[in-house]
Amino acid sequence: MENGGNLNLLDNLKKRQSELEWVNHPMIGCDDSFRYLYAFGLGVMALGNMKAMMELQDYFDTVLDKLCISRKNREQIITDINNYFDFRITECTEKLKEKEVQYCFTFDLYKIYQLSLWSQDYCEKILDYYQQIFRFSDIEREFFEGFSECASRKDTKKAIEIYNIFRKKGYDIRYSILTYFFPDFILEEEYGDIVVKAGKTFVIDKPTTVNGDIKVERGGSLLMNGGILKIHGGIISDGGRIRLYSTRIRVIENNYEYFMHIDNAAIVQISDSFIDCGKFTGFMKQTSGRLIITDTIINNVAKNRALSFYGRSAVISRSRFVNCKNGALALYKRSRVEIKNCEFTNCEAEYGAALYSESIGNVKCENCVFDECKARYLGAAVYFKYQKFGQFMKNCSCKQCIPEENQIFNVYDDDFEIQRIEKRGSV
């Protein structure tokens, strides 16, 4: 009985370890059709002959799991390989046109190839076939062969050397793809002040430290995609483009009113990110254009509001504003703003701790939660300076917001729909 219990415990621990090590495939965000054809292309190597199928199918199944390929489509891959190969392989290679996709696909092929023994000759021919189709240069071929070998041996030092040579020769590959196939691969970059000129794009997709400011000039572009940024300064843009995707930012030092100051922008996009302002500064001031924030946490804001928005329109959804010591959102001019499914926790201000609006444009706030927000005067959670139609509050709730008598200040009664929650967890 005791041995049986120990075995069950070990099984549970192994299962838990497997869950912690699970990482979705880099192509998981693509549509079903794309992922099927991507999987079909890999299946040509893994299932293309009997020897390959016998030794590679188990690993191939784990790739299909990470790509979320349905049971029905898994069976269809074998059917298509046997009966409709010419048609499907044409569709597959047409889908795999983007260089970044080709690079990810090639790493998948190498991973399968390195597991082959009996079918190694066959897999090598398939690998060469795809690289010919992708028109890979000798430099690209050498990189994938060398980096994949380093990954199998867990030789991080050599892998960094190979990657740096690849970049010096004018090529690049997304850091998140490298770390997906080689989890031990860590490459950190360090910069002083950065100036992004017109026509240039500066990409942060790996652990990066900036000892200064990032300035984006008109026509320049800053793209953070999967990066981890530690910064001793701020981001200043005048006419540049700003995009943050799956980014983690920690402000180490900042003397500005806002960490990001955006002028003359067409659109700013922030999604699936975490920004910690370190209690040094407000997060962002945007004076024009559009703003889209989704699935993002903004934390430890001081000195100013987390966001002061003077632009044309904004959509803020499924996001959290936490520990904003001078308030979360402030809206001005004619800004039209939709705030949906957001949480505001421990925000403080003189008026409207979570939301302060002077905008004469429509402002809609739906399905939001205000938790422990405190105003010194009016609007513990929300304060509208001008009472007008178009100020819309629906299905929102307040939890322990002070002062209780005016948690939402100055909205039209017809539009007002809010629940007051006196104690946490009860309605």
Phi, psi and omega in degrees: 000319182293317179298320178299320178297319179296320179297318179296321179296316179297320178299317179295320179295318178296320178297318179295319178298318178299319179296319181292327182277350184291128178228130179294153180292146180303336181265011185297334182281354181280165183287168186301317182298316180297312183296325177296312182293325175299313180294322177301315180301319176291326180297333177302322177281313188285332186236009191286337171217171189295320180298316179298316182298321183295324185254348187244348188295323180300314179293319179302322178298324178293325176295318178297323176300314183289338175270357181056050175274128183291161178301319180299315181289333175296318177293326180293329179301313180295319178300316181292324178296319183281326190243335185228037189300309185301318181294313184289322182292329175293314176301318182298309184292333175290326179289326186269055184269327183288139184301318181298320178293318178299321179294315178298316180299319181294321175298319176300317179299316180297322179298316178294314181303318182292343178270355184275144174234290180295326186259020187298319180298317179297312182297324179296321178294319178295318178300315179294322180300312181296319181293330172292316179300319181281354180056046178292140175282168176300326179296316179294316179300315181296321180298310184294320178296314182291315182293319180296322177295319177297320179298319181292330179265356183057042179264086184294318182301313180293324180297319178297319178299315180295318180296317180295322176297317179302316180291320180298335179271011172096009180251163175203163180210144184299134183300322181296332176289317179300315183285337174295316182273342179220081186302333180279355182284115180232125180226115180253141179243151181225136182226160165269221175296142179240131175239120180261111184279167178303136178083356181252151174237125175258124185250130171245108182228014181216172176303123188221137173245129177243116180265066183159208182255157168250116180248125181250113182278167180306128181089352175270171184215133173249121179240117172251117185225097180079010183275164173238111187249126167250126188225133175257070184161209183221179176245123183235124182229131175234093181086005178270175180252133182237126177222128178236117178233128175049046186249145174243122183236133174233120178276117182272327181202139180195129179250006181273167176291327180224144175297317177242128176239114188243117176243150173053042180266146171277312180204141173241131182237129179224124180215148174050045185234165177229123181237120177248112183277002172065017183062025178263327197199167169288161182283303188208142169239122179239125189259354181201170173079200183249158178222134175231119176236124179223144171050047186230146176246129176241124195226152172056058181261140179217175175072313179219177173303154174301315181223124171247117189241123179243006187281191185283313183204155180212147171233123180236116187221149176048044183234162182234139174240117190233136176057056177260099191281351171232033177094161183265289186247142172225129184241138186225172176057233183251025185302131173258121191225136173243127179238115188228135172055043180250160176236138178235115187235128176056053177256143182225143177192172176288317178227134174057077187297322179269318183219123174240126184231124167253003183293142173261006172274172180289136177231119181244131180231113186232141172055042180252155179240130177246116189237118178054046176267142186226127174248142178289325182242277187236151175073071181308319178255309188227138178226118173257120181290323182246126178277119183203158171297146182103348170274107193237121176239124182217135176054038177258159180221146177247133178237114175053045177267140185233135003283141185293329187288342177217062179295322174241117187251127168070069170228157177291134183302325182296332182263352191273124179209099186217148177256135175260125180247112185283320181240143182302128176088357179236153181245000000 
